[in-house]
Amino acid sequence: MSAVLPLSANNGRALLLGDVVTINPKFDRASFSDETLVSFVPMAAVGAGNGKIDISRLRPYSEVKKGYTNFRDGDVLFAKVTPCMENGKMAVARGLENGVGFGSTEFHVLRPSEVVDTCYVFYFVSGANYLKIAARHMTGAVGLRRVQADFLAKTQLPVPSLGEQHRVVAEIEKQFSRLDEAVANLQRVKANLKRYVKATIQDLTSAAINRPAITSTIGDIAISLDSLRRPVNKIERAKRPGIIPYLGANGQTGVIDEPLFDEELVLVVEDETFVGRTAPFCYYFAGKCWVNNHTHVLRARREVVLPKYLNLALSYYPFIPLTTGSTGRRKLTKAALMAAPISLPTLRQQQEIVAEVDRRLSIARGVEAQVDANLQRAQSLRQAVLAKAFGG
């Protein structure tokens, strides 16, 4: 990577941010007719740490002219509330419908003047060094603290000539382009690993049931423990601190003080997004845990099926035709689950298959760990580029 020259008071005037940008500019509410379509940008539409913004959602002006934050093309959106600010939910608004957008009131809007480049301001306020300082100046209750506009206004920003600002932005974006390409390649590897895991499980379990030792129903080879599970909301769990895993449809969602179960279990999704799901429909858990009401709880009948094999056999089972409800969030009832047909190989074959799956997936997990480490390194490099650009 070629170096980005650090900026300082030596090659750029140190000015207050509030002197070169307008913070939360006022909007003339009579500017549009009620029928005019505008971009709607909730907090979820702004990416964390990548500057991406989804402007595909449109709403009539009548629905958003009150109660939402307004901005226009070229404005910088700065998430002011925890944890969004600390996660770097910042973006430059571009391509807005009719040039304007409305969104979360938890955004500060920074409108650059003619002396500063929009992207230059964006990169400055989205740098990890700046966000750490901003976090120390947040006010409000713990868990929902906010960066005040006054803090932004008093921030010292190195402001060299516009030509120098453009050069710095171009250099940052050149480095980011290289990193984005590397990240895209790493993400493709992760996607291929997911397909490999699924194919491995399906291939090994399918081959084993061509000559099954048992053909029956899930209810014949496993016992439902659904009657023992109990949901506990976050507020109540906060009153019961502990170290026992609190499990839901997609794994652990928290902790609690005591267990409902202490054994090997197979937990199958009950009500979730079934259609288009890429994750397995179930997972294996051994030991002390508490389970909520969004996942079926199965105990394998060990005389016919190993718990780990049962988990493999159900991971990508064709459950969707057995579910009821809307296309999005569907439900797999206990009756449908327990009546579903299943074929099993011998216990010895099950043992061999579990061992082979573990062997292959351990390799995949090792590769994934390396990929994740490189993805983290790429994010660190992005922040290193910004730190160097602004003299951090």
N, C-alpha and C positions, 0 to 999 in steps of 0.2 A: 504493500500500500504506500502511495506517496503521502507525504506529511501534509496536514492542514496546519497552516501557520496559526499559532495561538493568538488570540486577540487580547488586548489589554489597553489601558489608558495611554500607552506609548504609541499605538497605531490606530487608536479610535477614541473619541471622546466618551467619557463615562457620563451618560445621561440617565435620568429617571425614566423608567418605563412609562409612567403616567404622563410624561412630557412628549412621548413620541407615538403613543397609541391612545385611542379613546377606549376606556373601559366601560363596558355595558352601556353603549350608546342608546339614546332614546329613539323610539320608533313612532312614526306618525301613523296612528291606527286607522286613519282615513285614507291610507294610500291605496287600498285595494277594495274591490267589491267583494261581497261575501262569497260569491261563487268561484272566485279565483283559486286555482289549485296552487298549493305551496308545499315545499318539502317538509316532512315531519321527521325529526331526528331525536328519538329518545336516547337516554344514556347508553342503552344496549347497542345502539347503532354505531357507536364509536369504539374502535378497537383499542385494546390495552397495549401500549408500547409500540404500536406500529403506524400510527397516524392515519389509519384507514377509517373511512366514514361511509355509511350506507345511506344514500339519499333516495332510495327507491320508493319509500313510503310517501304517499301524497294525501293531503287532506284539504278540504275547502277552507278558505281563510276564516269563514264564520266559526269553525270549530276550534281554531287555535289562537285567534286574535287576543283572547284573554286567558291568563293563567299559564302562559308559556313564555320562554325566553326567545327573543327574536334575533336573527342575525342575517347577514347577506353574503353573497359571494366574496371571497377574499378575507373574511373574518377568521380569527383564530379562536377555536373553542377550547376552553380550559376547564376541566372538571375540578370543581372546588371542594367536593365532599369525599370523606374517607369511605371505602378504600379506593374509590375511582381515581382520585388525584394521585395517590401513591402508586397506583398501577399504570399511570401514564396515559389516561384516557384523554388525549389531546388530538386535535385535527385542524386542518385548514378546510373551511367550507368551500367546496367547488361544485359547479354544475347544478346548483339549486334550481328547482322549478320556479320559473319567473324571477329568478335571481334572489329569492328570499327563502328562509327556513325558520321553523319554530321547533323548539325542543325543550329538553329538561330544564327546569329552573335551577338545577345544580350545575349549570355551565356558567362560567364567566365568559363574556365575549370581548375579545381584544381586536380593535379595528386600527390597523397600522396607518400612520400618516405618510406623507410623501417622502419622508426622510429615512424610512426603514422598509426593508424588504419583508413581505409577509412571511415567507418561509424562514427567513433569518430569525424573526421573532418566534415563530413556532418551534424551531430547533432549540432556541435558547431556553424557552420555558418548559420544554419537554425533556430536557436533560436530567439525568438522575441526580446530579449534584444540586441543581436548582430545586428539584422536587424534595430533596432531603431538607433543604433550608425551609421551604414552604411548609413542610410537615411540622417543623418545630414552631411555626407561627400560626398554626391552626387554632381556632377557638371553638367552644361548644362542648357538649356532653361527650364523654368517651364513647367511641363506636360510631358517632355521627358528627365528627368535627369538620370544620370548613375553613378554607382559605378566604380571608377577607379581601375585598377589592382594594382596601387601603394598603395592604401588604404588597400587592402587585404594583400599585402605583409608585411605591417608594423603592422598588427594586432598581438597582443600578445596572444598566445595560451598556456594554461597550458598543459605541456606534461609530464605526469607520465610515468612509465614503460609500455611496451606494454601489460603486463598482467593486469595492473590496467585499461588501456584503454579498454581492452576486457571486463573486469568486469563491467565497467560503461556502455558500449554499451549493454551488455546483460541485465543489470538492466533496462535501458531505454526501451529496446524492450519488456521486460516482462510487464512493465507498459503500454506501448503502445498497446500491444496485448489485454490487458484487456479493454482498452479504445476502441479499434477497434471493439471488440465484442459488447460492449455497444452501440456504434454508429450504428453498423449494425442492432441491434434490434430496435433502434429508427427510422432508415430509413425504416424498415419494417412497423412500425406503421404509418409513414407518407404515405407510399404507400397504406396501407389499408384505411386510411382516405380519400385519393383521390378516391378510388373505392367506398367507402361509400357515398361520396358526389354525384358521378355520378349515383349510383344506386338509391339514394333518389330522385333525380330530375327526372330520367327516370321513376321510379315506380309511383310517384305521378302524373306526367303529363300524362303518358300512361293510367293509370286507369281512369282518368277524361274524356278521349276522346272515351271511349268505347260507350258512348251514347252522342255524341257531340251535342251542340246547333247550331254550325256553322261548315260547311265543305266548305272550299274555298281555295284561294291561299294567299300567303304572301302579294302579291300586293293588295289584297282586304282588308286586315286588317291593313296594315301599309303603310306609305308614305315614299318614298325614298328621302333623302336629300343629295344624293351623289353630286349633282351639286354645293353644297355650300362648300364642303370640299376643302382644299388646302394644298399641301405639302410645308414645309419650312425646308431647310436643317440646319444642326447644325451650320454652319458658320453664316447663316443669323439669326438664332434664338439667337445666341450669341450677335448680334447687337440689339436685341429686348428683353432685360431682363424684366422679370415680374413674376407673380405668377399663371398665367392661365395654367392649365394642357394642355399639348400637347399630343394628343392621337394617338396611332397606332393600329395595328392589335391585339397586346397582352397587351394593356393597356397603361399607361402613359410612355412616353419616354423622356419627358423634360417639359420645361415651356416656355411661351411666354408672350407678353405684353398685348394682347387683345383677346377676345373670338370671335369665329365664331357662337357658339351656347350657349343658356342658357335655357335648358329645360331637360326633361327626354328623354334619347336616348337609343336605343339598337344598339350596334356596332358589326357587323358581319364580320368575317375574309373574305377578298377578295382574296389576293394572299399570300400564306404562305405554310408551310408544312402541308398538310391535311392528307396524309397517315401516319398512325402511331401516329397521334397526340393524346395526353392524356388530354390536356387542353380543356376546352369548346371552341366551335366555335364562341362564342360571349360573350359580357359582358354588364352590365347595367351601365349607368352613368347619374347622375343628376346634373345640374348646369352649370356654365360657363366653356367652353372648346374650344379647337381648335382641329380639326381632320384632319389627313393626308389622303393620297389617297390609303392606304393599308387596309382600313376597310370600309365596307358599313355602312351608317348611316340611321337608321330607326326611324321614329316617329310613335308610335302606334296610331291607330284610337280608341280613348278611348270609343267610343260607343259600341265597340265589344271586345276589348282586353286591359288589363292592361299592361303598359310597363314592369313591373317586371315579369308578367306571360309570356309575349312574349319572354323575355330573357330566362326564364326557358325552354320554349317550343323549342327554337332554340339552346340551349346550346349543345345538343348532337344530333341534327338533322342529318339524313343521307345525308349530303351534298356531300360526295365524288363522287358518281355516276353523280352528276350534274356539277362537275368541269372539266376543260380542262387543257391541258399542260402536262409537264413531271411528272414522278412518284414522284419526290421530291417536288419541289415548283409548286403547281398547282394554278389555278385561278377559282374563283367563280364569274361569270359575274353578273351584275345587272339584266339582263334579266332572267338568270337561277334562281337567288334568288327570284325575285318577282313572277315568275311563279310556284314556288314550292308549292305543296299542303299542307294544314294544317287544322287540326280540332281543335275546341275550345269548352270548356265547357261554362256554363253560367258565367257572370261576378261575381256572388256570389260565385260560385265554384272556380273560378280563385283566388278570394280574400282569400278563405279558404286554397287553396293549397299554395299560396305565404306565408301565415302566418305559415303553418306547415313546409314548407321547411326552412323558417327563423329560426324556433324554433330548428329543428334538426341540421341545419348547425351551429348555434351558439354554440351548444355543441361541434361539431366537431372542430370549430375554437378554442375553449378553450383548447381542448386536443392538438391541433397542436401547440398552443402557448407554452404549457408546454414542448412539444417535442423539439421545436426550442430552448427554454431556456436551456434544458439539452444538446442539441447538442453544443450550444455555451459554456456551462460549460465544456464539454468534450474537446473542443479545448483549453480552458483556462488551463485545467489540463495538457494537453500535454506540453504547454509552461511552466507550473510550474515545471514539471519533468525536462525539459531541463535547466531551470534556476537553479534548485537545483543541477543538475549534474555538472554544470560549475561554481558554486559559485555565480550566479546572485542574 
